[in-house]
Amino acid sequence: MAVPKRKTSKAKTASRRASSYTLNKATINVCPNCQEPKLPHRVCANCGHYDSKEVINVEA
Ligand SMILES: [Zn+2]
């Protein structure tokens, strides 16, 4: 069975992973109701709106 001749250096590992860190970066959208940053396809944690309707009550 073929075995790697050299240990992969920390720099090689880091540079390989660096590309996926930017590729898999989480998208952040702005809430149309309160302009707070929020994740797409999620209810806004600040105002509780989704699809310009109040879905959950956050001000308690
Ligand atoms: Zn909001």
N, CA, C, O and the ligand as a Tripos MOL2 file, in Angstrom:
@<TRIPOS>MOLECULE
protein
  241   239    61     0     0
PROTEIN
NO_CHARGES

@<TRIPOS>ATOM
      1 N           0.8450   -1.1960    0.0000 N.3       1 MET1
      2 CA          0.0000    0.0000    0.0000 C.3       1 MET1
      3 C           0.8760    1.2400    0.0000 C.2       1 MET1
      4 O           1.8420    1.3320    0.7580 O.2       1 MET1
      5 N           0.5320    2.1920   -0.8560 N.am      2 ALA2
      6 CA          1.3250    3.4200   -0.9670 C.3       2 ALA2
      7 C           1.1430    4.2820    0.2750 C.2       2 ALA2
      8 O           0.0360    4.4590    0.7840 O.2       2 ALA2
      9 N           2.2660    4.8080    0.7430 N.am      3 VAL3
     10 CA          2.2580    5.6170    1.9620 C.3       3 VAL3
     11 C           2.9420    6.9530    1.6530 C.2       3 VAL3
     12 O           3.9550    6.9550    0.9550 O.2       3 VAL3
     13 N           2.4320    8.0870    2.1410 N.am      4 PRO4
     14 CA          3.0960    9.3760    1.8980 C.3       4 PRO4
     15 C           4.5260    9.3730    2.4240 C.2       4 PRO4
     16 O           4.7930    8.8960    3.5270 O.2       4 PRO4
     17 N           5.4480    9.9160    1.6170 N.am      5 LYS5
     18 CA          6.8670    9.9020    1.9790 C.3       5 LYS5
     19 C           7.1740   10.9390    3.0510 C.2       5 LYS5
     20 O           8.0320   10.7330    3.9090 O.2       5 LYS5
     21 N           6.4470   12.0730    2.9850 N.am      6 ARG6
     22 CA          6.7250   13.1730    3.9120 C.3       6 ARG6
     23 C           5.4440   13.5350    4.6590 C.2       6 ARG6
     24 O           4.3390   13.4160    4.1310 O.2       6 ARG6
     25 N           5.6250   13.9750    5.8920 N.am      7 LYS7
     26 CA          4.5060   14.5200    6.6650 C.3       7 LYS7
     27 C           4.0350   15.8230    6.0070 C.2       7 LYS7
     28 O           4.8580   16.6470    5.6080 O.2       7 LYS7
     29 N           2.7090   16.0120    5.8920 N.am      8 THR8
     30 CA          2.1740   17.2530    5.3260 C.3       8 THR8
     31 C           2.4380   18.3910    6.3070 C.2       8 THR8
     32 O           2.0630   18.3110    7.4770 O.2       8 THR8
     33 N           3.0910   19.4570    5.8190 N.am      9 SER9
     34 CA          3.4500   20.5750    6.6950 C.3       9 SER9
     35 C           2.2130   21.3600    7.1100 C.2       9 SER9
     36 O           1.1710   21.2940    6.4570 O.2       9 SER9
     37 N           2.3430   22.0990    8.1990 N.am     10 LYS10
     38 CA          1.2330   22.9420    8.6850 C.3      10 LYS10
     39 C           0.8500   23.9790    7.6340 C.2      10 LYS10
     40 O          -0.3280   24.2890    7.4620 O.2      10 LYS10
     41 N           1.8680   24.5240    6.9190 N.am     11 ALA11
     42 CA          1.6090   25.5400    5.8890 C.3      11 ALA11
     43 C           0.8170   24.9380    4.7310 C.2      11 ALA11
     44 O          -0.0920   25.5780    4.2020 O.2      11 ALA11
     45 N           1.1570   23.7140    4.3370 N.am     12 LYS12
     46 CA          0.4510   23.0420    3.2260 C.3      12 LYS12
     47 C          -1.0000   22.7630    3.6210 C.2      12 LYS12
     48 O          -1.9170   22.9880    2.8320 O.2      12 LYS12
     49 N          -1.2000   22.2770    4.8340 N.am     13 THR13
     50 CA         -2.5560   21.9980    5.3310 C.3      13 THR13
     51 C          -3.3710   23.2830    5.3980 C.2      13 THR13
     52 O          -4.5280   23.3110    4.9780 O.2      13 THR13
     53 N          -2.7670   24.3500    5.9280 N.am     14 ALA14
     54 CA         -3.4820   25.6210    6.0790 C.3      14 ALA14
     55 C          -3.8370   26.2210    4.7300 C.2      14 ALA14
     56 O          -4.9350   26.7490    4.5570 O.2      14 ALA14
     57 N          -2.9150   26.1470    3.7650 N.am     15 SER15
     58 CA         -3.1910   26.7390    2.4540 C.3      15 SER15
     59 C          -4.2460   25.9370    1.7060 C.2      15 SER15
     60 O          -5.0160   26.5110    0.9360 O.2      15 SER15
     61 N          -4.3030   24.6170    1.9150 N.am     16 ARG16
     62 CA         -5.3390   23.7980    1.2840 C.3      16 ARG16
     63 C          -6.7120   24.1660    1.8740 C.2      16 ARG16
     64 O          -7.6950   24.2890    1.1440 O.2      16 ARG16
     65 N          -6.7640   24.3400    3.2080 N.am     17 ARG17
     66 CA         -8.0400   24.6450    3.8570 C.3      17 ARG17
     67 C          -8.4760   26.0940    3.6490 C.2      17 ARG17
     68 O          -9.6600   26.4050    3.7790 O.2      17 ARG17
     69 N          -7.5480   26.9730    3.3330 N.am     18 ALA18
     70 CA         -7.8700   28.4020    3.2000 C.3      18 ALA18
     71 C          -8.8970   28.6470    2.1050 C.2      18 ALA18
     72 O          -9.7280   29.5460    2.2310 O.2      18 ALA18
     73 N          -8.8530   27.8520    1.0190 N.am     19 SER19
     74 CA         -9.8030   28.0480   -0.0800 C.3      19 SER19
     75 C         -11.2170   27.7140    0.3520 C.2      19 SER19
     76 O         -12.1550   28.4140   -0.0320 O.2      19 SER19
     77 N         -11.3990   26.6530    1.1480 N.am     20 SER20
     78 CA        -12.7490   26.2470    1.5410 C.3      20 SER20
     79 C         -13.3330   27.1980    2.5840 C.2      20 SER20
     80 O         -14.5540   27.2980    2.7070 O.2      20 SER20
     81 N         -12.4740   27.9030    3.3410 N.am     21 TYR21
     82 CA        -12.9930   28.8430    4.3380 C.3      21 TYR21
     83 C         -13.7350   29.9890    3.6630 C.2      21 TYR21
     84 O         -14.7560   30.4510    4.1730 O.2      21 TYR21
     85 N         -13.2310   30.4540    2.5180 N.am     22 THR22
     86 CA        -13.9350   31.5200    1.8140 C.3      22 THR22
     87 C         -15.1130   30.9540    1.0180 C.2      22 THR22
     88 O         -16.1330   31.6260    0.8640 O.2      22 THR22
     89 N         -14.9800   29.7180    0.5100 N.am     23 LEU23
     90 CA        -16.0580   29.1110   -0.2730 C.3      23 LEU23
     91 C         -17.2770   28.8310    0.5940 C.2      23 LEU23
     92 O         -18.4110   29.0360    0.1610 O.2      23 LEU23
     93 N         -17.0430   28.3600    1.8260 N.am     24 ASN24
     94 CA        -18.1470   27.9620    2.6940 C.3      24 ASN24
     95 C         -18.5530   29.0770    3.6560 C.2      24 ASN24
     96 O         -19.1940   28.8130    4.6730 O.2      24 ASN24
     97 N         -18.1890   30.3100    3.3450 N.am     25 LYS25
     98 CA        -18.5460   31.4240    4.2200 C.3      25 LYS25
     99 C         -20.0570   31.6020    4.2430 C.2      25 LYS25
    100 O         -20.7020   31.5870    3.1950 O.2      25 LYS25
    101 N         -20.6220   31.7710    5.4310 N.am     26 ALA26
    102 CA        -22.0670   31.8860    5.5840 C.3      26 ALA26
    103 C         -22.5620   33.1770    4.9500 C.2      26 ALA26
    104 O         -21.9670   34.2380    5.1460 O.2      26 ALA26
    105 N         -23.6500   33.0880    4.1920 N.am     27 THR27
    106 CA        -24.2590   34.2630    3.5730 C.3      27 THR27
    107 C         -25.0340   35.0300    4.6380 C.2      27 THR27
    108 O         -25.7450   34.4290    5.4440 O.2      27 THR27
    109 N         -24.9000   36.3440    4.6450 N.am     28 ILE28
    110 CA        -25.6440   37.1780    5.5910 C.3      28 ILE28
    111 C         -26.4600   38.1700    4.7880 C.2      28 ILE28
    112 O         -25.9090   38.9590    4.0220 O.2      28 ILE28
    113 N         -27.7660   38.1340    4.9600 N.am     29 ASN29
    114 CA        -28.6610   39.0800    4.3070 C.3      29 ASN29
    115 C         -29.1090   40.1270    5.3100 C.2      29 ASN29
    116 O         -28.8930   39.9830    6.5130 O.2      29 ASN29
    117 N         -29.7380   41.1890    4.8000 N.am     30 VAL30
    118 CA        -30.2520   42.2580    5.6530 C.3      30 VAL30
    119 C         -31.7640   42.0920    5.7570 C.2      30 VAL30
    120 O         -32.4390   41.8810    4.7490 O.2      30 VAL30
    121 N         -32.2900   42.1860    6.9630 N.am     31 CYS31
    122 CA        -33.7330   42.0640    7.1790 C.3      31 CYS31
    123 C         -34.4420   43.2490    6.5280 C.2      31 CYS31
    124 O         -34.0740   44.3930    6.7940 O.2      31 CYS31
    125 N         -35.4490   43.0110    5.6800 N.am     32 PRO32
    126 CA        -36.1350   44.1430    5.0350 C.3      32 PRO32
    127 C         -36.9800   44.9550    6.0140 C.2      32 PRO32
    128 O         -37.3510   46.0900    5.7140 O.2      32 PRO32
    129 N         -37.2850   44.3880    7.1750 N.am     33 ASN33
    130 CA        -38.1240   45.0900    8.1540 C.3      33 ASN33
    131 C         -37.2970   45.9770    9.0760 C.2      33 ASN33
    132 O         -37.6500   47.1380    9.2870 O.2      33 ASN33
    133 N         -36.2050   45.4560    9.6280 N.am     34 CYS34
    134 CA        -35.4430   46.2250   10.6280 C.3      34 CYS34
    135 C         -34.0030   46.4860   10.1940 C.2      34 CYS34
    136 O         -33.2460   47.1030   10.9440 O.2      34 CYS34
    137 N         -33.6040   46.0320    9.0010 N.am     35 GLN35
    138 CA        -32.2630   46.2600    8.4410 C.3      35 GLN35
    139 C         -31.1510   45.6240    9.2790 C.2      35 GLN35
    140 O         -29.9830   45.9850    9.1330 O.2      35 GLN35
    141 N         -31.5010   44.6940   10.1420 N.am     36 GLU36
    142 CA        -30.4790   43.9840   10.9020 C.3      36 GLU36
    143 C         -29.9500   42.8290   10.0440 C.2      36 GLU36
    144 O         -30.7020   42.2720    9.2450 O.2      36 GLU36
    145 N         -28.6750   42.4600   10.1920 N.am     37 PRO37
    146 CA        -28.1780   41.3030    9.4360 C.3      37 PRO37
    147 C         -28.8330   40.0120    9.9150 C.2      37 PRO37
    148 O         -28.9980   39.7940   11.1160 O.2      37 PRO37
    149 N         -29.2020   39.1640    8.9660 N.am     38 LYS38
    150 CA        -29.8210   37.8900    9.3310 C.3      38 LYS38
    151 C         -29.4190   36.8300    8.3170 C.2      38 LYS38
    152 O         -28.9660   37.1540    7.2190 O.2      38 LYS38
    153 N         -29.5840   35.5630    8.6860 N.am     39 LEU39
    154 CA        -29.2860   34.4630    7.7900 C.3      39 LEU39
    155 C         -30.4370   34.2710    6.8130 C.2      39 LEU39
    156 O         -31.5940   34.4100    7.2090 O.2      39 LEU39
    157 N         -30.1590   33.9560    5.5460 N.am     40 PRO40
    158 CA        -31.2380   33.7400    4.5840 C.3      40 PRO40
    159 C         -32.0780   32.5160    4.9390 C.2      40 PRO40
    160 O         -31.5670   31.5270    5.4650 O.2      40 PRO40
    161 N         -33.3790   32.6000    4.6420 N.am     41 HIS41
    162 CA        -34.3610   31.5420    4.9130 C.3      41 HIS41
    163 C         -34.5140   31.2650    6.4020 C.2      41 HIS41
    164 O         -34.8830   30.1590    6.7990 O.2      41 HIS41
    165 N         -34.2260   32.2850    7.2360 N.am     42 ARG42
    166 CA        -34.4400   32.1560    8.6750 C.3      42 ARG42
    167 C         -35.2690   33.3490    9.1370 C.2      42 ARG42
    168 O         -35.1950   34.4260    8.5470 O.2      42 ARG42
    169 N         -36.0540   33.1580   10.1890 N.am     43 VAL43
    170 CA        -36.8060   34.2520   10.7970 C.3      43 VAL43
    171 C         -35.7940   35.2140   11.4160 C.2      43 VAL43
    172 O         -34.8090   34.7840   12.0160 O.2      43 VAL43
    173 N         -36.0390   36.5120   11.2700 N.am     44 CYS44
    174 CA        -35.1420   37.5110   11.8370 C.3      44 CYS44
    175 C         -35.1910   37.4230   13.3630 C.2      44 CYS44
    176 O         -36.2680   37.4570   13.9570 O.2      44 CYS44
    177 N         -34.0180   37.3100   13.9930 N.am     45 ALA45
    178 CA        -33.9580   37.1890   15.4480 C.3      45 ALA45
    179 C         -34.2480   38.5090   16.1280 C.2      45 ALA45
    180 O         -34.6280   38.5360   17.2990 O.2      45 ALA45
    181 N         -34.0720   39.6200   15.3990 N.am     46 ASN46
    182 CA        -34.2490   40.9480   16.0010 C.3      46 ASN46
    183 C         -35.7200   41.3500   16.0570 C.2      46 ASN46
    184 O         -36.1830   41.8230   17.0950 O.2      46 ASN46
    185 N         -36.4720   41.1720   14.9560 N.am     47 CYS47
    186 CA        -37.8560   41.6310   14.9140 C.3      47 CYS47
    187 C         -38.8580   40.4900   14.7350 C.2      47 CYS47
    188 O         -40.0630   40.7180   14.8440 O.2      47 CYS47
    189 N         -38.3910   39.2680   14.4640 N.am     48 GLY48
    190 CA        -39.2960   38.1330   14.3320 C.3      48 GLY48
    191 C         -40.0830   38.1080   13.0430 C.2      48 GLY48
    192 O         -41.1130   37.4380   12.9690 O.2      48 GLY48
    193 N         -39.6240   38.8270   12.0090 N.am     49 HIS49
    194 CA        -40.3370   38.8610   10.7440 C.3      49 HIS49
    195 C         -39.7450   37.8550    9.7660 C.2      49 HIS49
    196 O         -38.5490   37.5650    9.7830 O.2      49 HIS49
    197 N         -40.6250   37.3340    8.9140 N.am     50 TYR50
    198 CA        -40.2020   36.5040    7.8020 C.3      50 TYR50
    199 C         -41.1920   36.7420    6.6680 C.2      50 TYR50
    200 O         -42.4020   36.7220    6.8890 O.2      50 TYR50
    201 N         -40.6860   36.9680    5.4500 N.am     51 ASP51
    202 CA        -41.5230   37.2490    4.2790 C.3      51 ASP51
    203 C         -42.4470   38.4430    4.5750 C.2      51 ASP51
    204 O         -43.6340   38.4080    4.2510 O.2      51 ASP51
    205 N         -41.8990   39.4890    5.1860 N.am     52 SER52
    206 CA        -42.5710   40.7430    5.5690 C.3      52 SER52
    207 C         -43.8130   40.5440    6.4180 C.2      52 SER52
    208 O         -44.7280   41.3670    6.3800 O.2      52 SER52
    209 N         -43.8580   39.4490    7.1930 N.am     53 LYS53
    210 CA        -44.9360   39.2220    8.1600 C.3      53 LYS53
    211 C         -44.2870   38.8800    9.4940 C.2      53 LYS53
    212 O         -43.2100   38.2860    9.5240 O.2      53 LYS53
    213 N         -44.9360   39.2530   10.6050 N.am     54 GLU54
    214 CA        -44.4120   38.8770   11.9130 C.3      54 GLU54
    215 C         -44.7610   37.4200   12.1810 C.2      54 GLU54
    216 O         -45.9360   37.0540   12.2150 O.2      54 GLU54
    217 N         -43.7550   36.6030   12.3690 N.am     55 VAL55
    218 CA        -43.9560   35.1630   12.5370 C.3      55 VAL55
    219 C         -43.8340   34.7820   14.0070 C.2      55 VAL55
    220 O         -44.6350   34.0030   14.5240 O.2      55 VAL55
    221 N         -42.8240   35.3380   14.6780 N.am     56 ILE56
    222 CA        -42.6480   35.0360   16.1000 C.3      56 ILE56
    223 C         -42.6290   36.3450   16.8830 C.2      56 ILE56
    224 O         -42.2400   37.3860   16.3530 O.2      56 ILE56
    225 N         -43.0430   36.2920   18.1270 N.am     57 ASN57
    226 CA        -43.0480   37.4750   18.9940 C.3      57 ASN57
    227 C         -41.7420   37.5110   19.7630 C.2      57 ASN57
    228 O         -41.4920   36.6680   20.6250 O.2      57 ASN57
    229 N         -40.9010   38.5050   19.4400 N.am     58 VAL58
    230 CA        -39.5990   38.6000   20.1170 C.3      58 VAL58
    231 C         -39.6110   39.6600   21.2100 C.2      58 VAL58
    232 O         -38.8680   39.5550   22.1860 O.2      58 VAL58
    233 N         -40.4630   40.6960   21.0500 N.am     59 GLU59
    234 CA        -40.5070   41.7360   22.0870 C.3      59 GLU59
    235 C         -41.4730   41.2960   23.1850 C.2      59 GLU59
    236 O         -42.6890   41.4570   23.0720 O.2      59 GLU59
    237 N         -40.9010   40.7400   24.2410 N.am     60 ALA60
    238 CA        -41.7200   40.2180   25.3440 C.3      60 ALA60
    239 C         -41.3810   40.9470   26.6480 C.2      60 ALA60
    240 O         -41.9650   40.6500   27.6900 O.2      60 ALA60
    241 ZN        -35.7410   42.1230   11.3590 Zn       61 ZN61
@<TRIPOS>BOND
     1     1     2 1
     2     2     3 1
     3     3     4 2
     4     3     5 am
     5     5     6 1
     6     6     7 1
     7     7     8 2
     8     7     9 am
     9     9    10 1
    10    10    11 1
    11    11    12 2
    12    11    13 am
    13    13    14 1
    14    14    15 1
    15    15    16 2
    16    15    17 am
    17    17    18 1
    18    18    19 1
    19    19    20 2
    20    19    21 am
    21    21    22 1
    22    22    23 1
    23    23    24 2
    24    23    25 am
    25    25    26 1
    26    26    27 1
    27    27    28 2
    28    27    29 am
    29    29    30 1
    30    30    31 1
    31    31    32 2
    32    31    33 am
    33    33    34 1
    34    34    35 1
    35    35    36 2
    36    35    37 am
    37    37    38 1
    38    38    39 1
    39    39    40 2
    40    39    41 am
    41    41    42 1
    42    42    43 1
    43    43    44 2
    44    43    45 am
    45    45    46 1
    46    46    47 1
    47    47    48 2
    48    47    49 am
    49    49    50 1
    50    50    51 1
    51    51    52 2
    52    51    53 am
    53    53    54 1
    54    54    55 1
    55    55    56 2
    56    55    57 am
    57    57    58 1
    58    58    59 1
    59    59    60 2
    60    59    61 am
    61    61    62 1
    62    62    63 1
    63    63    64 2
    64    63    65 am
    65    65    66 1
    66    66    67 1
    67    67    68 2
    68    67    69 am
    69    69    70 1
    70    70    71 1
    71    71    72 2
    72    71    73 am
    73    73    74 1
    74    74    75 1
    75    75    76 2
    76    75    77 am
    77    77    78 1
    78    78    79 1
    79    79    80 2
    80    79    81 am
    81    81    82 1
    82    82    83 1
    83    83    84 2
    84    83    85 am
    85    85    86 1
    86    86    87 1
    87    87    88 2
    88    87    89 am
    89    89    90 1
    90    90    91 1
    91    91    92 2
    92    91    93 am
    93    93    94 1
    94    94    95 1
    95    95    96 2
    96    95    97 am
    97    97    98 1
    98    98    99 1
    99    99   100 2
   100    99   101 am
   101   101   102 1
   102   102   103 1
   103   103   104 2
   104   103   105 am
   105   105   106 1
   106   106   107 1
   107   107   108 2
   108   107   109 am
   109   109   110 1
   110   110   111 1
   111   111   112 2
   112   111   113 am
   113   113   114 1
   114   114   115 1
   115   115   116 2
   116   115   117 am
   117   117   118 1
   118   118   119 1
   119   119   120 2
   120   119   121 am
   121   121   122 1
   122   122   123 1
   123   123   124 2
   124   123   125 am
   125   125   126 1
   126   126   127 1
   127   127   128 2
   128   127   129 am
   129   129   130 1
   130   130   131 1
   131   131   132 2
   132   131   133 am
   133   133   134 1
   134   134   135 1
   135   135   136 2
   136   135   137 am
   137   137   138 1
   138   138   139 1
   139   139   140 2
   140   139   141 am
   141   141   142 1
   142   142   143 1
   143   143   144 2
   144   143   145 am
   145   145   146 1
   146   146   147 1
   147   147   148 2
   148   147   149 am
   149   149   150 1
   150   150   151 1
   151   151   152 2
   152   151   153 am
   153   153   154 1
   154   154   155 1
   155   155   156 2
   156   155   157 am
   157   157   158 1
   158   158   159 1
   159   159   160 2
   160   159   161 am
   161   161   162 1
   162   162   163 1
   163   163   164 2
   164   163   165 am
   165   165   166 1
   166   166   167 1
   167   167   168 2
   168   167   169 am
   169   169   170 1
   170   170   171 1
   171   171   172 2
   172   171   173 am
   173   173   174 1
   174   174   175 1
   175   175   176 2
   176   175   177 am
   177   177   178 1
   178   178   179 1
   179   179   180 2
   180   179   181 am
   181   181   182 1
   182   182   183 1
   183   183   184 2
   184   183   185 am
   185   185   186 1
   186   186   187 1
   187   187   188 2
   188   187   189 am
   189   189   190 1
   190   190   191 1
   191   191   192 2
   192   191   193 am
   193   193   194 1
   194   194   195 1
   195   195   196 2
   196   195   197 am
   197   197   198 1
   198   198   199 1
   199   199   200 2
   200   199   201 am
   201   201   202 1
   202   202   203 1
   203   203   204 2
   204   203   205 am
   205   205   206 1
   206   206   207 1
   207   207   208 2
   208   207   209 am
   209   209   210 1
   210   210   211 1
   211   211   212 2
   212   211   213 am
   213   213   214 1
   214   214   215 1
   215   215   216 2
   216   215   217 am
   217   217   218 1
   218   218   219 1
   219   219   220 2
   220   219   221 am
   221   221   222 1
   222   222   223 1
   223   223   224 2
   224   223   225 am
   225   225   226 1
   226   226   227 1
   227   227   228 2
   228   227   229 am
   229   229   230 1
   230   230   231 1
   231   231   232 2
   232   231   233 am
   233   233   234 1
   234   234   235 1
   235   235   236 2
   236   235   237 am
   237   237   238 1
   238   238   239 1
   239   239   240 2
@<TRIPOS>SUBSTRUCTURE
     1 MET1         2 RESIDUE 1 A MET
     2 ALA2         6 RESIDUE 1 A ALA
     3 VAL3        10 RESIDUE 1 A VAL
     4 PRO4        14 RESIDUE 1 A PRO
     5 LYS5        18 RESIDUE 1 A LYS
     6 ARG6        22 RESIDUE 1 A ARG
     7 LYS7        26 RESIDUE 1 A LYS
     8 THR8        30 RESIDUE 1 A THR
     9 SER9        34 RESIDUE 1 A SER
    10 LYS10       38 RESIDUE 1 A LYS
    11 ALA11       42 RESIDUE 1 A ALA
    12 LYS12       46 RESIDUE 1 A LYS
    13 THR13       50 RESIDUE 1 A THR
    14 ALA14       54 RESIDUE 1 A ALA
    15 SER15       58 RESIDUE 1 A SER
    16 ARG16       62 RESIDUE 1 A ARG
    17 ARG17       66 RESIDUE 1 A ARG
    18 ALA18       70 RESIDUE 1 A ALA
    19 SER19       74 RESIDUE 1 A SER
    20 SER20       78 RESIDUE 1 A SER
    21 TYR21       82 RESIDUE 1 A TYR
    22 THR22       86 RESIDUE 1 A THR
    23 LEU23       90 RESIDUE 1 A LEU
    24 ASN24       94 RESIDUE 1 A ASN
    25 LYS25       98 RESIDUE 1 A LYS
    26 ALA26      102 RESIDUE 1 A ALA
    27 THR27      106 RESIDUE 1 A THR
    28 ILE28      110 RESIDUE 1 A ILE
    29 ASN29      114 RESIDUE 1 A ASN
    30 VAL30      118 RESIDUE 1 A VAL
    31 CYS31      122 RESIDUE 1 A CYS
    32 PRO32      126 RESIDUE 1 A PRO
    33 ASN33      130 RESIDUE 1 A ASN
    34 CYS34      134 RESIDUE 1 A CYS
    35 GLN35      138 RESIDUE 1 A GLN
    36 GLU36      142 RESIDUE 1 A GLU
    37 PRO37      146 RESIDUE 1 A PRO
    38 LYS38      150 RESIDUE 1 A LYS
    39 LEU39      154 RESIDUE 1 A LEU
    40 PRO40      158 RESIDUE 1 A PRO
    41 HIS41      162 RESIDUE 1 A HIS
    42 ARG42      166 RESIDUE 1 A ARG
    43 VAL43      170 RESIDUE 1 A VAL
    44 CYS44      174 RESIDUE 1 A CYS
    45 ALA45      178 RESIDUE 1 A ALA
    46 ASN46      182 RESIDUE 1 A ASN
    47 CYS47      186 RESIDUE 1 A CYS
    48 GLY48      190 RESIDUE 1 A GLY
    49 HIS49      194 RESIDUE 1 A HIS
    50 TYR50      198 RESIDUE 1 A TYR
    51 ASP51      202 RESIDUE 1 A ASP
    52 SER52      206 RESIDUE 1 A SER
    53 LYS53      210 RESIDUE 1 A LYS
    54 GLU54      214 RESIDUE 1 A GLU
    55 VAL55      218 RESIDUE 1 A VAL
    56 ILE56      222 RESIDUE 1 A ILE
    57 ASN57      226 RESIDUE 1 A ASN
    58 VAL58      230 RESIDUE 1 A VAL
    59 GLU59      234 RESIDUE 1 A GLU
    60 ALA60      238 RESIDUE 1 A ALA
    61 ZN61       241 GROUP 0 **** ****
